[in-house]
Amino acid sequence: MKKITFLAIFLLTAIFATAQVVDIKTATRTEGDKDVRVLIETSEGPIMVRLYNETPVHRDNFIKLAESGMYQGVLFHRVIEKFMIQAGDPNSRGAKPGAMLGDGTLGYTLPAEIVPHLFHKRGALCAARQGDDVNPERESSASQFYIVQGQVFDEKMLDMISERFGKKFSPEQIKVYTTEGGAPHLDGDYTVFGEVVEGMEVVDRIASAERDRNDRPVKDITIHNVRVIK
């Protein structure tokens, strides 16, 4: 089974597989709804995220999976310091030490909801997916997500990224990437559907974990529960 991949400046990282697409009309909340908060309870501490109303399909799917208990017991199976932490592979639940993870799927994908003003700043909550070679529509995994830890870039580095990857950064993006940091090379390629509002210190702690050659933490980092805050 071919894994999902997403492009970093100096590396390619892998993820999982695809199936049928969920219809965007299945979104149930409206653009005017108050943003939803979701608490991700991990073995390293809590992470509170805000889900964006501009990405209703991803928002509602994440809420549905949280309320169903799908995330209970799954691992952060790929962590790369100064880049991101990734979780949501259903096959990671109870996985043996050293087992290759990242192929897990729920049997459906989500249509891309790539919104230009939602970008890969530090703390961005994003949907993982297969690469463009097998997934030209950039459909998202139903369950696998990553949180950007990122790093700070200077304008010269952003110019290099812009030239190499054909990106155009707004003044707001440039300001954020040169002060707070993020992963600008992923902009426009993956759906960003939320952001961390509390608990970035937990993200940093997870990202710095000792890991094996497949970027899986040597000591399991587990999601105990994901709770929607009403």
C-alpha positions as CSV (number, residue, x, y, z in Angstrom):
1,M,0.0,0.0,0.0
2,K,1.4,3.3,-1.0
3,K,1.8,5.8,1.9
4,I,0.8,9.4,2.0
5,T,3.6,11.9,1.5
6,F,4.0,15.6,2.0
7,L,7.0,17.7,1.0
8,A,9.4,19.4,3.3
9,I,12.3,21.6,2.2
10,F,14.9,18.9,2.7
11,L,12.9,15.8,3.0
12,L,9.8,13.8,2.1
13,T,7.6,12.4,4.9
14,A,5.2,9.6,4.4
15,I,1.6,8.9,5.5
16,F,-1.3,6.5,4.2
17,A,-4.1,5.5,1.7
18,T,-7.3,6.7,0.1
19,A,-10.8,5.6,-0.9
20,Q,-14.1,7.2,-1.6
21,V,-14.6,11.0,-1.1
22,V,-17.1,12.5,1.4
23,D,-19.5,14.9,-0.2
24,I,-18.8,18.5,0.9
25,K,-22.6,18.9,1.3
26,T,-22.4,16.7,4.4
27,A,-21.2,19.7,6.4
28,T,-23.9,20.5,9.0
29,R,-22.7,23.8,10.6
30,T,-22.9,27.2,9.0
31,E,-20.2,29.8,8.4
32,G,-21.7,32.0,11.1
33,D,-21.3,29.4,13.8
34,K,-19.0,30.2,16.7
35,D,-15.6,28.4,16.4
36,V,-15.5,25.1,18.1
37,R,-12.8,24.2,20.6
38,V,-11.5,20.6,20.9
39,L,-9.3,19.3,23.6
40,I,-6.7,16.7,22.6
41,E,-5.7,14.9,25.8
42,T,-2.3,13.2,25.3
43,S,0.2,11.3,27.5
44,E,2.4,14.5,27.3
45,G,-0.4,16.9,28.3
46,P,-3.4,18.7,26.9
47,I,-3.6,20.5,23.6
48,M,-6.6,22.8,22.9
49,V,-7.4,23.5,19.3
50,R,-9.9,25.8,17.6
51,L,-11.6,24.5,14.4
52,Y,-12.1,26.9,11.6
53,N,-15.6,27.5,10.2
54,E,-14.1,28.2,6.8
55,T,-13.3,24.5,6.5
56,P,-16.7,23.0,7.4
57,V,-16.2,19.5,6.1
58,H,-12.9,19.0,8.0
59,R,-14.4,20.6,11.1
60,D,-17.5,18.4,11.2
61,N,-15.5,15.3,10.4
62,F,-13.1,16.0,13.2
63,I,-15.9,16.6,15.6
64,K,-17.6,13.4,14.5
65,L,-14.5,11.3,15.0
66,A,-13.8,12.9,18.4
67,E,-17.4,12.2,19.6
68,S,-17.2,8.6,18.4
69,G,-14.0,7.9,20.3
70,M,-12.0,7.1,17.2
71,Y,-8.9,8.9,18.5
72,Q,-8.8,7.1,21.9
73,G,-5.5,5.2,22.1
74,V,-4.0,6.2,18.8
75,L,-0.3,7.4,18.7
76,F,1.6,10.3,17.5
77,H,3.3,8.0,15.0
78,R,5.6,10.6,13.3
79,V,7.3,13.5,14.9
80,I,10.0,15.8,13.3
81,E,11.4,18.6,15.4
82,K,11.1,22.1,14.0
83,F,8.5,20.7,11.5
84,M,5.4,18.9,12.8
85,I,3.8,16.1,14.9
86,Q,1.4,13.7,13.2
87,A,-1.3,11.4,14.6
88,G,-4.6,9.8,13.7
89,D,-3.6,6.4,12.1
90,P,-6.2,4.0,13.4
91,N,-3.7,1.2,13.0
92,S,-1.4,2.8,15.6
93,R,-3.6,1.8,18.4
94,G,-1.8,-0.9,20.3
95,A,1.0,-1.1,17.7
96,K,4.1,-3.1,18.5
97,P,7.3,-1.2,19.2
98,G,9.1,-0.4,15.9
99,A,6.1,-1.2,13.7
100,M,5.8,0.9,10.6
101,L,2.8,3.2,10.9
102,G,1.1,5.7,8.6
103,D,-0.9,3.5,6.3
104,G,-4.1,3.5,8.3
105,T,-7.3,4.7,6.7
106,L,-11.0,4.9,7.6
107,G,-12.0,4.0,4.1
108,Y,-12.9,7.5,2.9
109,T,-11.3,10.8,2.2
110,L,-12.3,14.5,2.5
111,P,-12.4,17.0,-0.4
112,A,-9.7,19.6,-0.1
113,E,-10.7,22.9,1.6
114,I,-7.6,24.9,0.9
115,V,-8.3,28.5,2.0
116,P,-5.5,31.0,1.1
117,H,-5.6,33.0,4.3
118,L,-5.4,29.8,6.4
119,F,-1.7,28.9,6.3
120,H,0.9,26.7,8.0
121,K,1.9,29.0,10.9
122,R,3.2,27.6,14.1
123,G,0.4,25.7,15.8
124,A,-1.7,25.1,12.6
125,L,-3.9,22.0,12.6
126,C,-3.8,20.4,9.2
127,A,-5.0,17.3,7.4
128,A,-2.5,14.8,6.1
129,R,-3.0,13.2,2.7
130,Q,-1.4,11.2,-0.1
131,G,0.9,12.9,-2.6
132,D,-0.1,14.6,-5.8
133,D,1.1,11.7,-8.0
134,V,-1.8,9.6,-6.8
135,N,-4.0,12.3,-5.3
136,P,-4.1,15.3,-7.7
137,E,-7.3,16.6,-6.1
138,R,-5.4,16.9,-2.8
139,E,-8.1,15.0,-0.9
140,S,-7.4,14.7,2.8
141,S,-7.2,11.7,5.0
142,A,-10.3,11.2,7.1
143,S,-8.4,10.8,10.4
144,Q,-4.7,11.6,10.1
145,F,-3.7,15.1,11.0
146,Y,-0.6,17.0,11.9
147,I,0.2,20.1,14.0
148,V,2.9,22.4,12.8
149,Q,5.7,23.2,15.2
150,G,7.8,24.8,12.5
151,Q,10.7,27.2,12.7
152,V,11.3,30.9,12.1
153,F,12.4,31.9,8.5
154,D,14.1,35.1,7.4
155,E,12.9,36.8,4.2
156,K,15.8,35.4,2.2
157,M,14.7,31.9,3.1
158,L,11.1,32.7,2.2
159,D,12.3,34.0,-1.2
160,M,14.1,30.7,-1.8
161,I,11.0,28.7,-0.9
162,S,8.9,30.9,-3.1
163,E,11.2,30.3,-6.0
164,R,11.7,26.6,-5.4
165,F,8.0,25.7,-4.8
166,G,6.2,28.4,-6.7
167,K,4.7,30.0,-3.5
168,K,3.5,33.5,-3.1
169,F,3.4,34.8,0.4
170,S,1.1,37.6,1.6
171,P,2.5,40.4,3.9
172,E,0.7,38.7,6.8
173,Q,2.3,35.3,6.0
174,I,5.8,36.9,5.8
175,K,5.2,38.7,9.1
176,V,4.1,35.5,10.8
177,Y,6.8,33.3,9.3
178,T,9.6,35.7,10.2
179,T,8.4,36.2,13.8
180,E,6.4,33.2,15.0
181,G,7.5,30.6,12.4
182,G,5.8,27.7,10.7
183,A,6.1,25.5,7.6
184,P,5.6,27.8,4.6
185,H,6.6,25.3,2.0
186,L,3.3,23.4,2.6
187,D,1.0,26.4,2.0
188,G,-1.6,25.7,-0.7
189,D,-1.0,22.0,-0.8
190,Y,-2.8,20.8,2.4
191,T,-6.0,21.8,4.1
192,V,-5.4,23.8,7.3
193,F,-8.6,23.5,9.4
194,G,-7.7,24.8,12.8
195,E,-5.0,26.0,15.2
196,V,-3.7,25.4,18.7
197,V,-4.9,28.0,21.2
198,E,-3.4,26.4,24.3
199,G,-0.7,23.8,24.8
200,M,2.0,24.6,22.3
201,E,4.5,23.6,25.0
202,V,3.0,20.1,24.7
203,V,3.5,20.2,20.9
204,D,7.1,21.2,21.5
205,R,7.7,18.4,24.0
206,I,6.2,15.8,21.6
207,A,8.2,17.2,18.7
208,S,11.5,16.8,20.7
209,A,10.9,13.2,21.6
210,E,13.5,10.6,20.8
211,R,12.5,8.8,17.6
212,D,13.5,5.9,15.4
213,R,14.6,6.0,11.8
214,N,11.0,6.2,10.7
215,D,10.4,9.3,12.9
216,R,8.2,7.3,15.3
217,P,8.8,8.2,18.9
218,V,10.8,5.4,20.7
219,K,8.5,5.8,23.7
220,D,4.8,5.8,22.7
221,I,3.0,9.2,22.8
222,T,-0.7,8.4,23.1
223,I,-3.9,10.3,22.6
224,H,-6.0,9.4,25.5
225,N,-9.1,11.2,24.3
226,V,-10.4,14.0,22.1
227,R,-13.2,16.0,23.6
228,V,-15.4,18.7,21.9
229,I,-15.8,21.7,24.3
230,K,-19.4,22.8,24.0
